[in-house]
């Protein structure tokens, strides 16, 4: 949910209204153009917007007591949502209500076409926009108002909204509460980056987490190559005092680590070695792989953020397997073999293989043998769950064989237009803490902080499976010929 615009308007009976405060979000406006398509109506200038709003609220043209399209019985407005006629069309949905000589207005983003108008209950931003306006009302009316106090409160709105609604996305509606947590001043003595929305007060600390996800498509066929790829995210949370604290995180690789490619960094990164950006997984002839260290200096935002993304071409997948499924008479015979590569850390938080049966009835009978782990049938009787646990055996190889029979198909059973006949797969789910497939790591010594005080630095890393499929080698399967992109 996001806002295209926010207005605070003063109005006294018999007098002309005036826009006391307005805020527009160009990035949200670009999203509105994309979502609304041909039904998009641009937000007019404040003077045009004010005139259209006052007319719609029946606060202008006292000589015209009745306007057909606005006041007829065919249109009974039971909400505070309005459509404002502008030169380019009707601007909708505009939320507005009056209180103590002020009009509180905002225009939420609608992530769909506006013609025909969708029902209000289907627009998630309506309720959140009302909540933000209510918070604004409480903030404005929280003390005895005179002209000086009102001017002071309006002057605090830019800083408060930077915290409560950064880039047009409402995060907090308690504007009075924000005053207790941040120092708001209309005259900043130190200019801070736009991505740092507040100043932290407390014990300094820096947390860096590297999360790698591995995708894989394995076919166990001579004419189709198996595919796998790693993509990583470096997430940071920096609680540091001072508006312009600087941090440098260095990502390191061991001697046999896989170079990072396709690196994308957050806008807060202040400088970057050109060698970091030259390695690209799309160019198969690219031999400019850079093995680090990857130094990323930045001025951190106050919230949790993704410092960078990357991909990598690792030589082998962490778990190699094959799956064979044959249909004989009224039963299926299945064989699954899995092998953990010797270079992978054999210490899982969890590891399991799920074997779904699409377009069939519930499992009526199951006979099986597993060399390791435990096999369960799901409650819906359409899925086998092979719980491997937290370690592979010393041999690093495990196997499952069995036969399955089914009852007649019912409406509750899962269907899939791709997995027809013997086309089926095993999907792996696992997480390995304190490990990355590329070897990428960031220890406490590789994080430098230039700020007041000595912060506590903590680092972590993990490998997680994502879309890790092993297809039945005895049947046709969807084939990916190119690299898997995230």
C-alpha positions in Angstrom: 0.0 0.0 0.0 1.2 3.5 -0.8 0.0 7.1 -1.1 0.1 9.2 -4.2 -0.5 12.4 -2.3 -1.3 13.9 1.1 -2.8 17.3 1.9 -3.7 19.4 4.9 -6.2 22.2 4.0 -7.5 25.0 6.2 -11.1 26.1 5.6 -13.4 28.5 7.5 -17.0 29.0 6.6 -17.3 31.9 4.2 -13.6 32.1 3.5 -11.4 30.7 0.7 -9.6 27.5 1.6 -5.8 27.2 1.6 -3.3 24.3 1.3 -1.3 24.4 4.5 0.8 21.3 3.7 1.0 18.8 0.8 3.3 16.0 -0.1 3.6 14.2 -3.4 5.5 10.9 -4.1 6.8 10.7 -7.7 7.9 7.1 -7.4 4.4 6.1 -6.3 3.0 8.2 -9.2 5.0 6.1 -11.7 3.5 2.9 -10.1 0.1 4.4 -10.5 0.7 4.9 -14.2 1.7 1.3 -14.6 -1.2 -0.1 -12.6 -4.0 2.1 -13.8 -3.1 2.1 -17.5 -5.5 4.0 -19.7 -7.7 4.8 -16.6 -4.8 6.8 -15.0 -5.5 10.4 -14.0 -2.6 12.6 -13.0 -2.6 14.5 -9.7 -3.2 18.2 -10.6 -1.4 21.2 -9.0 -2.5 22.1 -5.5 -4.6 25.1 -6.6 -6.6 23.0 -9.1 -6.9 20.2 -6.6 -8.1 22.5 -3.9 -10.8 24.1 -6.1 -12.1 20.6 -7.2 -12.1 19.3 -3.6 -14.0 22.3 -2.1 -16.6 22.0 -4.9 -17.1 18.3 -4.3 -17.5 18.9 -0.6 -20.1 21.6 -1.3 -18.0 24.3 0.3 -18.0 26.7 -2.7 -20.5 28.3 -5.0 -23.1 29.2 -2.4 -25.5 30.4 -5.1 -25.6 26.9 -6.6 -27.4 25.0 -3.9 -28.1 22.0 -6.2 -25.7 20.4 -8.7 -27.3 17.5 -10.6 -24.4 15.0 -10.8 -23.3 15.7 -7.2 -26.5 16.2 -5.3 -29.1 14.0 -7.0 -30.7 11.0 -5.3 -29.0 8.7 -7.7 -25.7 9.4 -5.9 -25.7 9.0 -2.2 -22.2 9.1 -0.7 -22.1 7.0 2.5 -18.3 7.2 2.9 -15.6 9.9 2.9 -14.3 8.8 -0.5 -14.8 11.2 -3.4 -14.1 11.5 -7.1 -12.7 14.9 -8.1 -13.4 16.2 -11.6 -10.1 17.5 -13.1 -9.2 18.4 -16.7 -7.9 14.9 -17.3 -10.7 13.0 -15.8 -12.0 12.0 -12.4 -9.4 11.6 -9.7 -10.5 8.7 -7.5 -10.4 7.5 -4.7 -9.8 10.8 -2.7 -10.2 10.4 1.0 -11.3 13.6 2.9 -12.9 14.6 6.1 -13.3 17.9 8.1 -12.4 18.6 11.7 -12.1 22.0 13.5 -11.6 24.1 10.4 -9.2 21.7 8.7 -9.7 19.2 5.9 -7.5 16.1 6.0 -7.0 14.6 2.5 -5.0 11.8 0.9 -5.0 9.8 -2.3 -4.1 6.1 -2.0 -2.5 4.0 -4.7 -4.9 1.6 -6.4 -3.0 -1.3 -7.9 -5.4 -2.1 -10.7 -7.5 -0.5 -13.4 -9.9 2.2 -12.3 -12.6 1.6 -15.0 -14.9 0.1 -13.9 -14.2 1.3 -10.4 -13.3 -1.6 -8.1 -15.3 -2.0 -4.8 -13.7 -0.1 -2.0 -13.4 -3.2 0.2 -11.0 -4.7 -2.4 -8.6 -1.8 -2.1 -6.3 -2.5 0.8 -4.9 1.0 0.8 -8.2 2.6 1.8 -8.2 1.5 5.5 -4.5 2.3 5.9 -5.0 5.8 4.4 -7.8 6.5 6.8 -5.5 5.3 9.7 -2.8 7.7 8.6 -5.2 10.6 8.3 -6.6 9.8 11.8 -3.0 9.8 13.1 -2.5 13.2 11.5 -5.7 14.5 13.0 -4.7 13.4 16.5 -1.2 15.0 16.1 -2.7 18.3 14.9 -5.3 18.4 17.7 -3.1 17.1 20.5 -2.6 20.5 22.1 -4.3 23.9 22.4 -4.0 25.4 19.0 -3.1 29.0 18.2 -1.5 30.2 15.0 2.0 29.8 16.3 1.5 26.3 17.5 -0.3 25.3 14.3 2.6 26.7 12.3 5.1 24.7 14.4 3.2 21.5 14.0 2.9 21.9 10.2 6.6 22.6 10.1 7.3 19.3 11.9 5.3 17.3 9.3 8.0 16.8 6.7 10.4 15.2 9.2 7.6 13.2 10.8 6.3 11.9 7.5 9.8 10.9 6.4 9.7 8.5 9.4 6.0 7.5 9.3 5.5 7.3 5.5 8.9 7.0 3.7 8.6 7.0 -0.1 4.8 7.1 0.3 4.5 3.8 2.2 2.7 4.3 5.6 4.7 2.5 8.4 3.4 4.2 11.5 0.3 6.2 12.2 1.2 7.4 15.7 2.9 10.7 14.9 2.9 11.8 18.5 4.8 8.6 19.4 7.4 9.4 16.7 8.1 12.7 18.4 9.2 10.7 21.5 11.6 8.6 19.6 13.2 11.0 17.2 14.4 14.6 17.4 12.4 16.7 14.9 13.6 20.1 13.9 12.7 22.4 11.0 16.3 23.6 10.9 18.7 20.7 10.3 22.3 21.5 11.2 23.4 18.2 9.6 22.0 17.0 6.3 21.3 13.3 6.3 20.7 11.0 3.3 17.1 10.5 2.2 17.3 6.8 2.9 18.1 7.4 6.6 14.8 8.4 8.0 15.6 8.9 11.7 18.4 9.3 14.1 19.1 6.4 16.4 19.6 6.8 20.2 20.9 3.8 22.1 23.5 1.1 22.3 25.3 0.9 18.9 25.3 -2.4 17.1 25.7 -3.8 13.6 24.2 -7.0 12.3 25.2 -8.5 8.9 23.6 -11.7 7.5 24.4 -13.4 4.3 21.6 -15.6 2.9 22.3 -17.8 -0.1 19.5 -19.7 -1.9 20.2 -22.5 -4.3 17.9 -23.4 -7.2 18.2 -26.7 -9.0 16.6 -28.7 -11.8 17.9 -32.3 -12.0 16.8 -34.7 -14.7 19.3 -37.7 -14.5 19.3 -37.8 -18.3 22.2 -37.9 -20.8 20.5 -35.6 -23.3 19.4 -32.9 -20.8 21.9 -31.1 -18.6 21.1 -30.6 -14.9 20.9 -26.9 -13.9 21.7 -25.1 -10.6 22.5 -21.6 -9.5 23.1 -19.7 -6.3 21.8 -16.3 -5.5 22.6 -14.4 -2.4 21.4 -11.4 -0.3 23.4 -9.5 2.2 21.1 -8.0 4.8 22.2 -5.3 7.3 20.8 -3.6 10.4 22.9 -0.8 11.7 21.8 0.9 15.0 24.3 3.8 15.1 24.2 7.3 16.5 24.7 10.2 14.2 23.1 11.0 10.9 26.1 10.3 8.7 27.7 7.2 10.3 29.8 5.3 7.8 30.2 1.5 7.6 32.3 -0.7 5.4 31.4 -4.4 5.0 33.9 -6.7 3.2 32.6 -9.9 1.7 35.4 -12.5 1.5 35.8 -15.8 -0.3 38.1 -18.8 0.6 40.8 -19.9 -1.8 38.4 -22.3 -3.5 35.3 -20.1 -3.3 33.0 -19.4 -6.3 33.3 -15.7 -7.5 30.2 -13.5 -7.0 28.5 -12.3 -10.1 25.7 -9.9 -11.2 26.2 -7.8 -8.0 23.5 -5.2 -7.3 24.0 -2.7 -4.4 21.7 -0.5 -2.4 21.8 3.3 -3.2 23.4 4.0 0.2 26.7 2.5 -1.0 29.0 5.4 -1.5 31.7 4.0 -3.7 32.4 0.7 -5.5 35.4 -0.9 -7.2 34.7 -1.3 -10.9 36.0 -4.9 -10.7 33.0 -5.9 -8.6 30.6 -5.0 -11.4 32.4 -6.6 -14.3 31.5 -10.3 -13.7 28.2 -11.2 -15.4 26.6 -14.6 -15.5 24.9 -13.9 -18.8 28.1 -13.6 -20.7 29.4 -17.2 -21.0 32.7 -15.9 -22.5 33.3 -13.6 -19.5 36.6 -14.5 -17.8 36.9 -11.4 -15.6 35.7 -13.1 -12.4 36.7 -11.1 -9.4 37.4 -13.2 -6.2 37.2 -10.4 -3.7 37.4 -9.1 -1.2 34.2 -7.2 -2.1 34.3 -3.9 -0.1 31.0 -2.1 0.2 31.3 1.3 2.0 27.9 2.9 2.8 25.9 5.3 5.0 23.3 2.9 6.5 19.5 3.5 6.6 18.0 3.2 10.1 15.9 0.1 9.3 16.8 -3.4 8.1 17.8 -3.3 4.5 19.4 -5.4 1.7 22.9 -4.2 1.2 23.4 -6.1 -2.0 22.3 -9.1 -4.2 24.5 -11.5 -6.2 24.5 -14.7 -8.1 27.2 -17.3 -8.5 28.0 -20.4 -10.6 29.1 -23.1 -8.2 30.6 -26.2 -9.7 28.2 -28.8 -8.1 24.8 -28.7 -6.4 24.8 -29.4 -2.7 22.6 -32.5 -3.0 22.6 -34.6 -6.1 19.7 -37.0 -6.7 17.7 -39.1 -9.1 14.0 -40.0 -9.0 12.4 -42.9 -10.9 8.7 -43.5 -11.0 7.1 -46.3 -12.9 3.4 -47.1 -13.2 2.6 -50.9 -13.2 -1.1 -52.0 -13.2 -2.8 -50.1 -10.4 0.3 -49.1 -8.4 3.3 -46.8 -8.7 6.8 -48.0 -8.0 9.2 -45.3 -6.9 12.9 -45.0 -6.2 14.7 -42.0 -4.8 18.5 -41.7 -4.2 20.1 -38.6 -2.7 23.8 -37.9 -2.2 25.2 -35.0 -0.2 28.4 -33.6 -1.8 31.4 -34.1 0.3 32.3 -30.4 0.3 29.0 -29.4 1.9 28.6 -28.9 5.6 26.7 -31.9 7.0 24.8 -30.0 9.7 21.2 -29.1 8.7 18.6 -27.2 10.7 16.1 -29.2 8.7 16.2 -31.4 5.6 13.3 -33.2 3.9 12.1 -34.4 0.5 8.5 -34.0 -0.5 7.0 -36.4 -3.1 3.6 -35.1 -4.4 1.2 -37.1 -6.4 -0.9 -35.0 -8.7 -4.1 -35.9 -10.7 -4.6 -39.1 -8.6 -6.7 -40.1 -5.7 -5.6 -40.3 -2.1 -3.0 -42.8 -1.1 -4.7 -46.1 -0.1 -1.7 -48.3 0.6 2.0 -47.7 0.9 4.9 -50.1 1.2 8.4 -48.6 1.5 11.9 -49.0 2.7 14.2 -46.1 3.6 17.9 -46.4 4.4 17.8 -43.3 6.5 15.3 -40.9 8.0 11.5 -41.3 8.3 8.7 -41.4 5.8 5.2 -39.9 6.5 2.0 -39.5 4.5 0.4 -36.1 4.6 -3.1 -35.7 6.1 -4.6 -35.2 2.7 -3.1 -38.5 1.5 -1.5 -36.9 -1.6 2.0 -36.3 -0.4 4.9 -38.3 0.9 7.2 -36.5 3.3 10.7 -38.0 3.7 12.2 -36.4 6.9 15.9 -36.7 6.6 16.7 -34.7 9.7 19.8 -32.8 10.6 22.6 -35.0 9.2 23.2 -37.4 6.3 24.9 -40.7 7.3 28.7 -41.1 7.1 28.3 -42.5 3.5 26.5 -39.3 2.6 24.0 -41.4 0.5 20.4 -42.3 1.3 17.7 -44.1 -0.6 14.0 -44.7 -0.6 12.1 -47.4 -2.5 8.4 -48.2 -2.3 5.1 -48.9 -4.0 2.0 -46.8 -3.7 -1.7 -47.5 -4.6 -4.5 -45.0 -4.8 -8.3 -44.7 -4.3 -10.5 -43.0 -6.8 -9.9 -39.3 -7.5 -11.8 -36.7 -5.4 -12.2 -32.9 -5.7 -9.9 -32.4 -2.7 -6.9 -34.0 -4.4 -4.3 -31.7 -6.0 -4.1 -31.4 -9.8 -1.4 -30.0 -12.0 -1.5 -29.7 -15.8 2.2 -30.2 -16.1 2.6 -33.3 -14.0 0.5 -35.6 -16.1 1.1 -39.4 -16.3 4.5 -40.3 -14.9 5.8 -36.7 -15.1 6.5 -36.0 -11.5 9.2 -34.6 -9.2 10.7 -34.7 -5.7 11.2 -31.3 -4.1 13.9 -30.8 -1.5 13.6 -28.4 1.5 16.7 -27.7 3.6 18.6 -25.0 5.6 22.2 -25.1 6.6 23.2 -22.5 9.2 26.6 -20.9 9.3 27.4 -22.0 5.8 27.3 -20.7 2.2 27.7 -22.7 -1.0 30.1 -20.0 -2.5 32.1 -19.8 0.7 31.2 -16.1 1.0 31.5 -14.8 4.6 31.8 -11.6 6.5 33.4 -11.9 10.0 33.6 -9.2 12.7 37.1 -8.1 11.4 35.7 -7.4 8.0 33.1 -4.9 9.2 34.5 -1.4 9.9 32.4 1.2 11.6 33.2 4.9 11.6 30.9 6.3 14.3 30.9 7.5 17.9 31.1 4.6 20.4 32.2 1.1 19.8 29.4 -1.0 18.4 28.7 -4.6 18.9 29.2 -6.4 15.6 27.5 -9.7 14.8 27.6 -11.7 11.5 25.8 -14.8 10.3 25.3 -16.7 7.1 23.0 -19.5 5.9 22.1 -21.7 2.8 18.5 -22.3 2.0 16.9 -24.4 -0.8 14.6 -22.7 -3.2 12.8 -24.5 -6.1 15.0 -27.5 -5.7 13.5 -30.1 -8.0 14.5 -33.6 -9.0 12.4 -34.8 -11.9 11.3 -38.4 -12.7 14.0 -39.7 -15.2 11.5 -42.2 -16.6 9.2 -39.5 -18.0 9.4 -36.2 -19.9 9.8 -33.1 -17.8 10.0 -29.3 -18.2 13.5 -28.5 -19.3 15.4 -25.3 -18.5 18.1 -24.7 -21.1 19.5 -21.5 -19.7 20.7 -20.3 -16.4 18.1 -19.9 -13.7 17.6 -16.2 -12.8 16.0 -14.9 -9.6 
